[in-house]
Amino acid sequence: MSVARTELLPLPTHHATTREFAGVSTRSRALSFSVRRTVRPFIEAWSYAPTLPWPASAIDHLAFPLVPVPGTHRRRVDLPMCPAELLWAPGAALPAAQVDMDGTAAQVGMDGTAVLYLHGGAFLCCGLTTHRHLVSRISATTGAPVLAVGYRMLPRHPIRRAVEDGLDGLRWLVAHGHPAERVVIAGDSAGGFLTFAVAHEAVRLGIGRPAGTVALSPLTDLDPRGKLDHPNSHRCAVFPRRAVAVLSTLVERAERLGGEGAEPVASPVDLDLSEMPPALIQTGSEEMTYVDAELMARRLQLAGVSAELQVWEKQVHAFQAAAGVVPESGRAIAEIGRFVRELR
């Protein structure tokens, strides 16, 4: 699935920034300890029998305690093939077309900035509920409304369908007063993969060039070899080595059974990235997808695209979701706000 690696090629420095965030708080260590002994064993068990009817959809239903920040407004949005949710936190600008209870649209003045969010979950699980708290914090820090998309997932749907759903979310924002050039596309883990894929397709299809991309602990290469060859494959607190290869197999199977019009989706690191918008990529220094984050930043740099790679010492995969509990998570969320504001 991947082309030859380019890590050893000389990299242009004027388009890239790599920032390292040192320090590991007691709460961060506690989080790593906890997920290593709860989430990781569950994923390990799944990797030995991935075709069993695991209750993946139940994860989103059971996430109801993960409420948004107090005072957050949210509204259901029905996209053509999946649900979505529009959120705006206290202090964030109202959506450009706020719809009141009787369906009357009232235009609200703002600069048009919005965020399109694509959740993580290995293309298999999670959804609007699991990520509602994180999305509300992103709305608060960016001062912008966020449309979170509950895209179609494996094993019933290939990744192509998730990309299509993300594009439908972008089209919805455009139709409701947020030009594509004012939309920042963001996502974590598998949602980071979709972040780059949707941005690339938006440019290719003429929808518009998004303002920027924000990828949190992103998966960017469906080829597992780079991850398994890296020392982090033995260090990651969340993902066992076996699960990485199993996920790649499931993706390939879903692509084969995807049906008409479901051509395989290329890994973001293998795309022509020359027309991509500026990117912020955050990763933990010892997580499994660190190598993907680093490789994506390098590929963007080689394409002449401004990319900021932030490496957070020993933070777990998608640690930003723990904002409000882990101080490093809150700092990372604040960095997202800084990046989005600088795009305006």
C-alpha positions as CSV (number, residue, x, y, z in Angstrom):
1,M,0.0,0.0,0.0
2,S,3.0,2.3,0.4
3,V,5.5,3.8,-1.9
4,A,9.2,3.8,-1.1
5,R,10.2,5.7,2.0
6,T,11.8,9.1,1.8
7,E,13.0,9.6,5.3
8,L,16.7,9.9,4.2
9,L,16.0,12.6,1.6
10,P,17.1,16.1,2.5
11,L,14.2,18.1,3.9
12,P,13.4,21.7,3.3
13,T,13.5,23.5,6.7
14,H,11.6,26.7,5.8
15,H,8.3,24.9,5.6
16,A,8.6,22.8,8.8
17,T,8.6,23.2,12.5
18,T,9.2,20.4,15.0
19,R,8.5,21.2,18.6
20,E,9.1,18.9,21.6
21,F,7.1,19.2,24.7
22,A,8.9,17.8,27.7
23,G,7.6,16.8,31.0
24,V,5.2,14.0,32.2
25,S,2.8,14.9,35.0
26,T,1.6,12.4,37.7
27,R,-1.8,12.4,36.1
28,S,-0.4,11.6,32.7
29,R,1.6,8.7,34.2
30,A,-1.6,7.5,35.9
31,L,-3.5,7.6,32.5
32,S,-0.8,5.6,30.8
33,F,-0.8,3.0,33.6
34,S,-4.6,2.7,33.4
35,V,-4.9,2.3,29.6
36,R,-2.0,-0.1,29.5
37,R,-3.9,-2.4,31.9
38,T,-7.5,-1.9,30.6
39,V,-7.7,-0.7,27.0
40,R,-4.6,-2.5,25.7
41,P,-5.6,-6.0,26.9
42,F,-9.1,-5.5,25.3
43,I,-7.5,-4.6,22.0
44,E,-5.1,-7.6,22.3
45,A,-8.1,-9.9,22.8
46,W,-9.9,-8.4,19.8
47,S,-6.8,-8.9,17.6
48,Y,-7.0,-12.7,18.1
49,A,-10.6,-12.9,17.0
50,P,-11.4,-9.7,15.0
51,T,-14.3,-11.3,13.0
52,L,-16.3,-12.1,16.1
53,P,-19.4,-9.9,16.6
54,W,-17.7,-7.5,19.0
55,P,-20.1,-4.8,20.3
56,A,-18.2,-2.0,18.7
57,S,-21.3,0.2,18.4
58,A,-21.9,-0.1,22.2
59,I,-18.7,1.9,22.9
60,D,-20.3,5.0,21.6
61,H,-23.6,4.3,23.5
62,L,-21.7,3.7,26.7
63,A,-19.8,7.0,26.5
64,F,-22.7,9.1,27.7
65,P,-20.8,10.3,30.8
66,L,-18.4,12.1,28.5
67,V,-20.4,15.3,28.4
68,P,-19.4,18.5,26.6
69,V,-18.1,21.4,28.6
70,P,-20.9,23.2,30.5
71,G,-22.9,25.6,28.4
72,T,-22.1,23.9,25.1
73,H,-24.9,24.0,22.5
74,R,-25.4,21.1,20.1
75,R,-27.7,20.2,17.3
76,R,-28.2,17.1,15.3
77,V,-27.4,17.3,11.6
78,D,-28.5,14.7,9.1
79,L,-26.0,14.2,6.3
80,P,-27.0,12.2,3.2
81,M,-25.5,8.9,4.6
82,C,-24.7,9.4,8.3
83,P,-25.5,11.6,11.3
84,A,-23.5,14.5,12.4
85,E,-23.6,17.0,15.3
86,L,-23.0,20.7,15.3
87,L,-21.5,22.0,18.6
88,W,-20.5,25.5,19.8
89,A,-19.0,26.0,23.2
90,P,-19.5,29.1,25.4
91,G,-17.5,31.9,23.9
92,A,-17.4,30.4,20.5
93,A,-18.9,32.2,17.5
94,L,-22.3,31.0,16.6
95,P,-22.7,29.0,13.4
96,A,-23.1,31.2,10.3
97,A,-26.7,29.9,9.8
98,Q,-28.2,29.2,13.2
99,V,-31.5,27.4,12.9
100,D,-34.1,28.0,15.6
101,M,-36.6,25.6,16.9
102,D,-39.2,26.2,14.2
103,G,-36.6,25.8,11.4
104,T,-36.2,29.5,10.5
105,A,-32.6,30.4,9.5
106,A,-31.1,33.5,11.1
107,Q,-27.8,34.7,9.7
108,V,-25.2,35.3,12.4
109,G,-22.2,37.6,11.8
110,M,-18.8,36.0,12.2
111,D,-15.6,35.4,10.1
112,G,-16.9,32.1,8.8
113,T,-14.4,29.9,10.5
114,A,-15.6,26.5,11.4
115,V,-14.0,23.1,12.3
116,L,-15.0,19.8,10.7
117,Y,-14.2,17.0,13.1
118,L,-13.6,13.3,12.2
119,H,-13.4,11.0,15.2
120,G,-10.9,8.2,15.8
121,G,-11.5,4.5,16.6
122,A,-9.5,2.5,14.1
123,F,-12.3,3.0,11.5
124,L,-14.2,0.5,13.7
125,C,-15.7,2.1,16.7
126,C,-16.4,5.3,18.7
127,G,-18.5,8.2,17.4
128,L,-20.3,11.4,18.2
129,T,-20.8,10.5,21.9
130,T,-17.3,9.3,22.7
131,H,-15.8,12.5,21.2
132,R,-18.3,15.0,22.3
133,H,-16.2,16.3,25.2
134,L,-13.1,16.6,23.1
135,V,-15.0,18.3,20.3
136,S,-16.5,20.9,22.7
137,R,-13.1,21.7,24.0
138,I,-11.8,22.2,20.5
139,S,-14.8,24.6,19.9
140,A,-13.9,26.5,23.0
141,T,-10.2,26.9,22.3
142,T,-10.7,27.8,18.6
143,G,-13.7,30.0,19.2
144,A,-15.5,28.3,16.3
145,P,-18.4,26.0,15.8
146,V,-17.5,22.3,15.1
147,L,-19.4,19.9,13.0
148,A,-18.6,16.3,14.1
149,V,-19.3,13.6,11.6
150,G,-20.5,10.1,12.6
151,Y,-19.2,8.5,9.4
152,R,-19.7,4.9,8.2
153,M,-17.2,2.4,9.5
154,L,-15.6,-1.0,9.1
155,P,-16.3,-3.8,8.7
156,R,-19.6,-3.0,6.8
157,H,-18.1,-0.1,4.9
158,P,-14.7,0.6,3.3
159,I,-12.7,3.7,4.2
160,R,-13.9,5.3,1.0
161,R,-17.4,5.7,2.5
162,A,-16.0,7.5,5.5
163,V,-14.2,9.9,3.2
164,E,-17.4,10.5,1.3
165,D,-19.2,11.3,4.6
166,G,-16.5,13.7,5.6
167,L,-16.9,15.5,2.3
168,D,-20.6,15.7,2.8
169,G,-19.9,17.3,6.2
170,L,-17.7,19.9,4.5
171,R,-20.4,20.5,1.8
172,W,-22.9,21.1,4.6
173,L,-20.7,23.7,6.2
174,V,-20.1,25.4,2.9
175,A,-23.9,25.4,2.2
176,H,-24.5,27.0,5.7
177,G,-22.2,30.0,5.4
178,H,-18.7,28.6,6.0
179,P,-16.6,28.7,2.9
180,A,-14.2,25.7,2.5
181,E,-11.3,28.2,2.8
182,R,-12.5,29.0,6.3
183,V,-12.9,25.4,7.5
184,V,-10.2,23.6,9.4
185,I,-10.5,19.8,9.2
186,A,-9.4,17.9,12.3
187,G,-9.4,14.4,13.6
188,D,-7.7,11.9,15.9
189,S,-6.1,8.5,15.1
190,A,-8.1,7.1,12.2
191,G,-9.9,10.4,12.1
192,G,-6.4,11.9,11.4
193,F,-6.2,9.7,8.4
194,L,-9.6,11.0,7.2
195,T,-8.6,14.6,7.9
196,F,-5.9,14.4,5.3
197,A,-7.9,12.3,2.9
198,V,-10.9,14.6,3.0
199,A,-8.8,17.7,2.6
200,H,-7.1,16.2,-0.4
201,E,-10.4,15.2,-2.0
202,A,-11.9,18.6,-1.3
203,V,-9.1,20.2,-3.3
204,R,-9.2,17.5,-6.1
205,L,-13.0,17.8,-6.5
206,G,-13.0,21.6,-6.6
207,I,-14.9,22.0,-3.3
208,G,-12.2,24.3,-2.1
209,R,-8.9,24.3,-0.2
210,P,-9.5,24.1,3.5
211,A,-7.9,26.6,5.8
212,G,-5.8,24.0,7.6
213,T,-5.7,20.5,9.0
214,V,-5.2,19.3,12.6
215,A,-4.2,15.7,13.2
216,L,-4.0,14.2,16.7
217,S,-2.0,11.0,16.9
218,P,-2.9,10.3,13.3
219,L,-2.7,7.0,11.4
220,T,-1.4,8.1,8.0
221,D,0.0,4.9,6.5
222,L,-2.0,1.7,6.1
223,D,1.2,-0.3,5.6
224,P,2.0,-1.6,9.1
225,R,5.7,-2.3,8.5
226,G,7.0,1.2,9.5
227,K,5.1,1.1,12.8
228,L,6.1,-2.5,13.6
229,D,9.8,-1.8,12.8
230,H,9.9,1.1,15.2
231,P,10.9,0.7,18.8
232,N,7.5,2.3,19.8
233,S,5.8,-0.9,18.8
234,H,7.1,-2.3,22.1
235,R,6.5,0.9,24.1
236,C,2.9,1.9,23.2
237,A,0.5,1.9,26.1
238,V,-2.5,1.4,23.9
239,F,-1.8,-0.8,20.9
240,P,-0.2,-4.2,20.9
241,R,1.8,-5.1,17.9
242,R,-0.6,-7.8,16.7
243,A,-3.5,-5.4,16.4
244,V,-1.7,-3.2,13.9
245,A,-1.3,-6.0,11.3
246,V,-4.9,-7.2,12.0
247,L,-6.3,-3.8,11.3
248,S,-4.5,-3.6,8.0
249,T,-6.0,-7.0,7.0
250,L,-9.5,-5.8,7.9
251,V,-9.1,-2.7,5.9
252,E,-8.0,-4.7,2.8
253,R,-11.0,-7.1,3.2
254,A,-13.4,-4.2,3.5
255,E,-11.9,-2.6,0.4
256,R,-12.4,-5.8,-1.6
257,L,-16.0,-6.0,-0.5
258,G,-16.7,-2.3,-0.8
259,G,-18.9,-2.5,-3.9
260,E,-19.3,-0.3,-6.9
261,G,-17.6,3.1,-6.6
262,A,-15.6,2.1,-3.6
263,E,-12.1,2.3,-5.0
264,P,-9.4,1.9,-2.4
265,V,-8.3,4.9,-0.5
266,A,-4.6,5.7,-0.7
267,S,-2.7,6.3,2.5
268,P,-2.2,10.1,3.1
269,V,1.6,9.7,3.0
270,D,1.3,8.4,-0.5
271,L,-0.8,11.2,-1.9
272,D,0.3,14.2,-4.0
273,L,0.4,16.7,-1.1
274,S,1.5,19.8,-3.0
275,E,-1.9,21.5,-2.7
276,M,-2.6,20.7,0.9
277,P,-3.3,23.4,3.5
278,P,-1.0,24.1,6.5
279,A,-1.0,21.3,9.1
280,L,-0.6,20.9,12.8
281,I,0.3,17.3,13.8
282,Q,0.4,16.2,17.5
283,T,1.8,12.9,18.7
284,G,3.1,11.2,21.8
285,S,6.8,10.3,21.8
286,E,6.2,6.6,22.5
287,E,2.9,5.8,20.9
288,M,2.5,3.4,18.0
289,T,1.5,6.1,15.5
290,Y,4.4,8.4,16.2
291,V,6.2,7.1,13.1
292,D,3.1,7.9,11.0
293,A,2.9,11.4,12.4
294,E,6.6,12.0,11.7
295,L,6.4,10.5,8.2
296,M,3.4,12.6,7.3
297,A,5.1,15.8,8.5
298,R,8.1,14.9,6.4
299,R,6.0,14.2,3.3
300,L,4.2,17.5,3.7
301,Q,7.5,19.3,4.0
302,L,8.8,17.6,0.9
303,A,5.7,18.8,-0.9
304,G,6.4,22.4,0.2
305,V,3.5,22.5,2.6
306,S,3.8,24.2,6.0
307,A,3.6,21.6,8.7
308,E,4.1,21.8,12.5
309,L,4.9,18.5,14.2
310,Q,4.5,18.6,18.0
311,V,6.0,15.7,19.9
312,W,4.7,15.3,23.5
313,E,6.9,13.3,25.9
314,K,5.4,9.9,26.7
315,Q,1.8,10.9,26.1
316,V,-0.6,8.2,25.2
317,H,-2.4,7.8,21.9
318,A,-5.0,10.6,21.4
319,F,-4.1,12.0,24.9
320,Q,-5.9,15.2,24.0
321,A,-9.2,13.5,24.9
322,A,-8.1,13.7,28.6
323,A,-8.2,17.5,28.6
324,G,-9.6,18.6,31.9
325,V,-7.9,15.8,33.8
326,V,-4.3,15.6,32.4
327,P,-2.5,19.0,32.2
328,E,-0.6,18.1,29.0
329,S,-3.9,17.4,27.3
330,G,-5.1,20.8,28.1
331,R,-1.9,22.4,26.9
332,A,-2.2,20.4,23.6
333,I,-5.8,21.7,23.2
334,A,-4.6,25.2,23.7
335,E,-2.0,24.7,21.0
336,I,-4.8,23.7,18.6
337,G,-6.6,27.0,19.4
338,R,-3.4,28.9,18.8
339,F,-2.9,27.2,15.4
340,V,-6.4,27.8,14.2
341,R,-6.4,31.4,15.3
342,E,-3.2,32.0,13.4
343,L,-4.9,30.8,10.2
344,R,-7.5,33.5,10.3
